[in-house]
Amino acid sequence: MVYKNQRFNYELNLFILFVFVGFFLRVWICQFGSNMDFASWQANLDLFKEGKSIYEFGNYTYATPWIYTLYILDTLSFPVLENSKFVQNIPGEFYRIKIVIFLIFIDFLIFLLLFRNYSLKIGLLFFLNPISIIITGHHNQFSQYAILFGFLSILLYENKNINKRILISSLLLGISLAVKHILIFFPLWWAFKEKKIINKIIVIVVPYSIFILSFFPFLINEFQYVYENVLINWKREDGPFWGMFGPKIIHMYFSLQTLFSLLLVILGFLFVDKKLKESFYFYLMAVVIFSSMMYTQYLVIPLIALAVYWNWKFLLYTLLTFLLFLVDGDQLNLEFLRDIFEWDLRATRIAFYPIILVLFIAFLEETIGKKKFYTFTNKIIKFVSQKIRSSIKFKI
């Protein structure tokens, strides 16, 4: 009994210590500048408070929950914090601190879900991951806000003691789409798995209906702007996966966005026999790997999957991404490192290739199994090496 109490106290102390470290690092890192996303949110919030359209006049590319979240955070007042020197020296001052604290709370909730459903180690692999720390504390992107609701949706659905769990889970998935449409294809993945027609209808109709309704009142009078800013807002086509493995002849007839969408739907069919939670993790990796365009903040999306399936490849993914974040203009942008490596936007786009390649290999390992993956890989290597040897042989 004494041993159990000592162990509990030890784990509790570790829990408190690491939570404090994760919280502190996110707040501490926000003092090192900000980026265009934060400036854009400030501008859009000003338009929103003035009663002007965030879709027509602003550069707003999401449904409305995020702008309402920003508005609520803006109304909160804590004079003691606002007047502190630390807050006043931070770019964006107290308004930005409020966003950071809110996003830390989101990260903490995900950590708790991982801790409760897996272990403290897996929770910390997410919460103390430098990618998560930098994206939350410095970049202030809110992808995890949407992923949290998606994750909750999956976990609640797996709890068979909850009545009407498919309806509640579908509602949560709809909220996830409304916050940020990262999981836009996941209702289809889910529907493919359901045996009953009514369940298929629920997991498709409910989430997509909530997503559409979240654009009101803008959708009625400003449909064109909503459509252009949110649904077809693909500024460029530079997805690293397609640059490595996509034949250029295909690019001539299909846009990368079309290929990305088709592939995500096809993967839903291929993973129909996988458990829903597994499919959720695979989706988080796939949506980044096969994306038709790439930004540094996308690299935070698969972190829950990385924590659950952690291995040396995911460690390598984390290290490569962290090193990129040190020099990238949208992240920490450390000038002395940028000067040493003569880093620019082109260098960032090149750096995406090895990062996505590592994630792709890890994705294949987890989806088809390590044994099958390496057996298949060895066969390809043998075939290629035989062809190379036969082509360089000389007859005497």
N, C-alpha and C positions, 0 to 999 in steps of 0.2 A: 504493500500500500504506500509506504514511504517512497519507494522507488518510482511508483507511478506518479505521485505528486511532484517529485523532483523533475521527472521527465516532462510533465505538463507545464511546470513553471519555466523550464528551460525552453520549450517550444514556444510558450507564450512570450517570453522575453525576445526570442529570435523574431517572432512575428512582429512585435512592436518595433524592434530595432530596424528591420528591413522595410517596414512600411514607412517609418520616419525617413529613412535614407531615400526611398523612392520619392516621397513627397518633397523632401528638401532639394534633391537634385533637379526636379522639374521646376521648382520655384527659382532656384539659383540660376539655372541656365537661361531663364527668360530675360535676364538683364543684358544678354549679348546680342542686342539688336532684334529686329523683326523683319517680316518680308511682305511681299505684295498682297498675300491673302489677307493679312490683318488690316492693311490699308484699305483693301477692297471692302471688307466687312464694315469698317468705320464709315466709308462713303455710302454704302448701301443702307446702313442704319440711319444715317442722316437723312437720306431720301425717304426712308420709311416713316421717320418721325415727322417729316414735313408733309406727309400724305401723298408723296409722289411714287410713281411706279418703280419698283426695284428691278423689274424685267425690261421695261422700255428705256429707262434712263440710266440704270445701273448695270453692273457686270455681275449679276446674281445668277448662279447656275444650279440652284437647288430648289426643292419645294419649300414651303413657308415655315416649317417648324424651327429651322435654324435662325431665321431672322427674328422670330418671336422669342427664341431663347436669348439672343443678343439683346433684344429690347428689355426683357425682364432683368437680365444681368446689369444693364445700364441703369435701371431704376434703383438698384440696391445701393445703400449708402452705409459705409462704416468709417466715420470720421477719424478714428484712431489710426487705422491702416492708411487712409488717404493722405494723412499728414506726415507719415513716416518718410525719412530720407531715402530709404531703400526703394520704396514704391515710386517716389517722385523722380528717381534717377532711371527708372525702367522705361524704355520706349513704349508709349501708349499709356503709361502711368497706371492708375488704379483700375481703369476700364479693362486693360489687358490682364492685370492680375486676377480680376474676377473671372475672366475667360479661362485663364490657366487653372485656377482653383476648381472651377466647374469641370474642366476636362480631366484633372487629377482625380476628382470624385468618380468620373466615368471609368477611368483606368482602375481605380481601387475596387469598384464593383465587379469588374471583369476578373480582377485578381481574386476576389472573394469567391466568385463562382468557380474558378479553376481550383482554388484551395479546397472548397467544399466537395467538389465532384472528383478531384484527383488527389492532389497533395500540395503541401506548402512549397516544395521544390518546383513543381510545374507552375504554380501561381507566381513565384518569384522570377522564373524564367521569362514570364511576360512582363511583370511589373518593374523589374530591374533591367530589362533589355534596353540598351542605349538608343535603339531606334525609337522605342516607345517614349523614352524620356525626352529625346530631342524633338520629336514631332509634337508632343503635348506641350512641353515647356517652352520651346523656341518657336516652332512653326505654328503651333496652335491650331492644327487641323483637327477636324472632328469626326474622322472616319470611325473611330471606336465608339462614338455616340450611337451611330447606326448599327454597328456590329454588336453592341451590347444587347439591343432589343432583339436582334436576330438570334443571338446565343440564348437569351432567355426563352425565346420562342421554342427552340429545339429542346432545351432542358425541361420545360414544362410539358411538352408533348410526350417526352419519355417517362414522365411521372404518371403512371396509370391510375393513381388514386384521385386525380383531379377530374371532376365532372366537366363534360363539354370541352375537353382539353384541345381538340382540334380547332374549335372555334376561337378559344382564347389564344392559342398559339398563332393562328392565322391573323388575329388582330394585332398581336405583337410584331409579327413579320411585316404587316402593313405599316405600322409605325416606323419600323426600321427603314422601309422604302421611302417613307415620307421625310425622314430625317436626312437621309442621303441614299440614293438608289444604287448602292454597291451590290445588293442582293437582288437586282432586278430580274434575273433569270431563275433565281432559286425557287420561287413558287412552282415553276414548271418541273424542276428536278423533284420537288416534293410530290407533285401531282402524279408523276410517272410511277411512284412507289405505292400509291394508295390503290387498294383493290376495289373499294366501293365508289360508285359514280358520284354519290353525294359528297363524299370526302374530297374527291378530285375537284369538284365544283367549288367547294368551300375554300380550299387552299389556293385556288386561282382567283376566284371572284373577290374574296374578302381583302387580301393584300393589295391587289391592283386597284380596287375601288377606293381604299383608303389613300393610296398614293395619288390617284386622280383628284379626289376630294380635297386633298391637302393644298391644292393650288387655288382653291376658292379664297377670295372673290376674284382673283386675277384671271382665272381661266376663262371667264365669260367674256370680259371686255378686252383681254390682252392675250388671246390664244396664240396669235402669231409670235409674239415675243417670248412667251413661255415655251412654245415649240422650238424656236430657234436657240434660245439660251440654255434649255435644259435637255431636251430630247435629242437634238442633233448638234449639240455643242462639241464637235470633234475638231479641235483647232489644227491638228496635224496628224499624220500617220507615220509614226516612227517606232512602233512596237518592236523591241529587240528580238523577240521570238520570230517574228515574220521576217526580220532582216537576216536571221541566221538560217531559218528552215523554210521560208516561204518562197517558192519559185516565182521569179519576176513575171513569168507569163500569166500567172494567176492574178497578179496585181493589175495587169492590164485590163482585166474584165470584171474584177470584183474589188470593191474598196476593202481596206483592212477592217473597217468597222463591220461590214457585212460578214467577212470571214470570221471575225471574233464572235459575233452573235450566233452564227451557224454552229461554230465549234462548241460554244457553251451549251447550246441546246442538245447537240449530239452527245456531249459528255454526260448530260443528264440521263440520256437513254443508256449509255454504257455503264453508269453507276447505279442502275435501277435496283440491283440486288444488294448494294451496300446499305449499311445502317444509316439512318437519317443524320445522326451526329457525325459519322465519318464523312458523309457527303458534304455536310456543312464545312468541315475542315478542308476537304478537297476543293470545294468551290472557292474558298478564300485564297487558296494558292492559285487556282486556275484563272481567276479573274485578273490576277496580276501578270501571270506568265504570258497569257495569250492576249493581253490588252493591245488594242490597235495603236495606242500612244502611251507614253511613259513620262511620269513626273516623279520626283523623289518621294513625295508624300505617299504615293501608291505603295511603297515598299513596307509600310507599317501594316497594311491590310492583313497579311497572313500570319501575324504574330501569335494569335491564339493557336493556330495549327502548328507553328514552330515549337511552341512551348509543350504541346501535347506529344508531338512526335520527335522531340529533340534528339539530334545526333550530330556528328561532326560536320555534316554538310550544312545543317542549319546554323551551326556555330560559324562556319565559314561565310555563309550568307550574312550573318549579323556583323561579322568583322569587316567584310567588304563594304557593306552599307554604311557602317559607322565611319569608316575611313572616307567614303564619298561625302558623307554629311559634314565632315570637318572642312572640306574645301569647296563644296557646292555653293553657288551664289544664293540659292533659296534656303539654305540651312545655316550652319555656323559661320561659313565663309571666312575662315581664318586667313588673313592676308599674308602672313609670313609663309604659310604652307602653299597658298596659291601662287606666290611669287617663285618659290623654289621649284614647283612642278609646272609653272606657267599654265595654270588651270583656267579653262574657260568652258563655255556651254558645250562646245564640241567634245571636250574631254569628258564631261559628265555623261553625254549621250553614248560615248564609247564605253564608259565604265558600267553602264547598264547591262551590257552584253554578258560579261562573266557573272554578274549577280543573278540575272535571269536564268542563265545556263545552269548554275548551281541549284537554283530553286526548281528548275525543270527536271533535273536528274533526281532530286529528292522526291519530287512529286511522282515521277514514274516508279520509283522504289516503293513508295507507300501505296500507290493505287493498284499496281499489278503484282506486287510482292518482290522482295529483294532477290529471292532465288530465281524466279522467272526472268526478272530484269537482267541479272548478271549472266544467266544462261544465254539469253537472247543477245546481249552485248558481246559476249565471247564468240558467239557464232558469226556475228557481223565482223568482228576483228579478224577472226580466222579467214573468213571469206575474202576480205579486203587484202590481207597480207598474202594469201595464196595468189590472188590476181596480180599483186605487185611483183611477187617473186617470179611468176610465170612470164610476166612482160619484160623482165630484165635478163632472162636467161639467154645465153648465146650458144648456138650450135657450133661445135668444133669440127 
